[in-house]
Amino acid sequence: MAALSSSSLLRISGNLRALATIRALRAGQSVLQTQRLFNLPVQLSRSLSRVSATNNEEESARAAAATSDTGGPTIFDKIISKEIPSTIVYENEKVFAFRDINPQAPVHVLVIPKLRDGLTQLGKAEARQQDILGELLYAAKVVAEKEGILDGFRVVINSGPSACQSVYHLHLHVLGGRQMKWPPG
């Protein structure tokens, strides 16, 4: 049997600690408790915080989906009507684009149809909505151009609770200004 190098042993040790951490988190311990328990470095602690944030996003998405078909105004309807302030990046008669308040990239702009017309998520789009879907994609290109990221940007549409859609008013995320990684999510 071949001897293991010290770097291999460290890697195995790290993997075992990571597995134990995941078990501890699933058992209901907080990230801080888990960090203390296993004496984890700050960098790993931060990545575990992202796991908790992801779980919160999933819970928020499930809660939003439960009320998605009520037809009531969304936060985006209130932004369009200027009841809620936003930083407008682009606007025409059909489309409204504004900066995300929780940016995931140096450029993170949301592009939405001004008239929801039942278009709550891409998975429920109908043939009659093809024109607005095209308008939204073209507006994403205009936003990328205005933001100086035409050389590389990503357009994301979260559709439904499994994709963590949190607002049931179809919207496109235009992301750029940094190197994007693949695969996403």
C-alpha positions in Angstrom: 0.0 0.0 0.0 1.4 3.4 -1.0 2.1 6.0 1.7 0.0 9.1 1.7 1.7 12.4 1.4 1.1 15.1 4.0 -0.9 17.1 1.5 -3.2 14.1 0.8 -3.7 13.7 4.5 -4.6 17.4 4.9 -7.0 17.2 2.0 -8.7 14.1 3.5 -8.9 15.7 6.9 -10.5 18.8 5.4 -13.0 16.7 3.5 -13.9 14.8 6.7 -14.3 18.1 8.6 -16.5 19.5 5.8 -18.8 16.4 5.9 -19.0 16.6 9.7 -19.9 20.3 9.3 -22.7 19.6 6.9 -24.1 17.0 9.4 -23.9 19.5 12.2 -25.7 22.2 10.2 -28.4 19.7 9.2 -28.8 18.9 12.9 -29.7 22.5 13.5 -26.4 24.0 14.7 -25.6 27.5 13.6 -22.7 28.3 11.4 -20.9 29.9 14.3 -21.4 26.9 16.6 -20.1 24.6 13.8 -17.1 26.9 13.3 -16.2 26.7 17.0 -16.9 22.9 17.1 -14.5 22.2 14.3 -12.2 25.2 14.6 -12.9 26.1 10.9 -11.0 28.8 9.1 -12.9 32.1 8.4 -13.0 31.4 4.6 -14.8 28.1 5.1 -17.1 29.7 7.7 -18.1 32.4 5.1 -18.9 29.7 2.5 -21.1 27.9 5.1 -22.9 31.2 5.6 -23.7 31.1 1.9 -25.3 27.7 2.4 -27.6 29.2 5.1 -28.4 32.2 2.8 -29.3 29.7 0.1 -31.7 27.9 2.5 -33.3 31.3 3.3 -33.7 32.0 -0.4 -35.4 28.7 -0.9 -37.8 29.4 2.0 -38.5 32.8 0.6 -39.1 31.3 -2.9 -41.6 28.8 -1.4 -43.4 31.5 0.5 -43.6 33.7 -2.6 -44.9 30.8 -4.7 -47.7 30.2 -2.2 -49.2 33.7 -3.0 -48.1 34.0 -6.6 -51.6 33.5 -8.2 -53.4 36.1 -6.1 -53.1 38.8 -8.8 -52.2 41.4 -6.2 -49.6 44.0 -6.9 -46.0 42.9 -6.6 -43.1 44.9 -5.4 -42.2 45.4 -9.1 -45.6 46.9 -9.8 -44.9 49.4 -7.0 -41.5 50.2 -8.5 -43.0 50.8 -11.9 -45.6 53.1 -10.4 -42.8 54.9 -8.5 -44.4 54.1 -5.1 -41.0 52.4 -4.3 -37.9 54.3 -5.5 -35.4 52.6 -7.7 -32.4 53.5 -9.8 -33.7 53.4 -13.4 -31.2 52.2 -16.0 -33.6 51.9 -19.0 -37.3 52.5 -19.8 -39.5 52.5 -22.8 -43.3 52.1 -23.2 -43.2 48.3 -22.5 -40.1 47.6 -20.4 -38.6 48.9 -17.2 -35.0 48.2 -16.1 -33.5 49.1 -12.7 -30.6 48.2 -10.4 -31.0 45.2 -8.1 -30.9 46.2 -4.5 -28.9 43.0 -3.7 -26.4 42.8 -6.6 -24.7 39.6 -7.3 -22.2 41.2 -9.7 -20.8 44.7 -10.3 -23.6 45.2 -12.8 -26.9 43.6 -11.8 -30.0 45.1 -13.4 -33.5 43.7 -13.4 -35.6 44.0 -16.6 -39.3 43.7 -16.2 -42.4 44.2 -18.4 -44.4 47.2 -17.3 -47.7 45.3 -17.8 -47.6 41.9 -16.0 -50.6 40.6 -18.0 -50.5 37.2 -16.2 -46.8 36.8 -17.0 -45.7 35.8 -13.5 -43.0 33.3 -14.6 -41.5 32.1 -17.8 -42.9 28.6 -17.2 -46.4 30.0 -17.6 -45.8 32.1 -20.7 -48.4 31.9 -23.4 -48.1 32.3 -27.2 -49.7 35.7 -27.0 -46.8 37.0 -24.9 -44.1 36.3 -27.5 -43.7 40.0 -28.3 -43.0 41.1 -24.8 -40.6 38.2 -24.2 -38.7 39.5 -27.3 -38.8 43.1 -25.9 -37.4 41.9 -22.6 -34.4 40.2 -24.3 -33.7 43.2 -26.5 -33.9 45.5 -23.5 -31.3 43.2 -21.7 -29.0 43.9 -24.7 -29.6 47.6 -24.4 -28.9 47.6 -20.7 -25.7 45.7 -21.3 -24.7 48.3 -23.9 -25.5 51.2 -21.5 -23.6 49.5 -18.7 -20.5 48.9 -20.9 -20.6 45.1 -20.6 -21.5 44.1 -24.1 -18.3 42.0 -24.3 -19.6 39.6 -21.7 -22.8 39.5 -19.7 -25.3 36.9 -18.5 -29.1 37.0 -18.6 -30.9 34.9 -15.9 -34.5 34.1 -15.5 -35.6 32.2 -12.4 -38.9 30.4 -13.1 -40.7 28.9 -10.1 -39.8 28.0 -6.6 -37.2 25.4 -7.5 -35.3 28.1 -9.3 -35.7 30.4 -6.2 -38.0 32.9 -8.0 -38.9 35.3 -5.3 -41.1 37.8 -7.1 -43.9 36.5 -9.4 -43.7 39.2 -12.0 -41.4 37.9 -14.8 -38.0 39.5 -14.6 -34.6 39.1 -16.2 -31.4 39.5 -14.3 -28.6 41.2 -16.4 -25.3 40.4 -14.7 -21.8 41.5 -15.7 -18.8 43.5 -14.9 -16.8 40.4 -13.7 -15.8 37.0 -15.0 -18.7 34.7 -15.0 -18.2 31.0 -14.0 -19.7 27.9 -15.5 -21.7 26.0 -14.4 -23.8 28.7 -12.6 -25.6 27.8 -9.4 
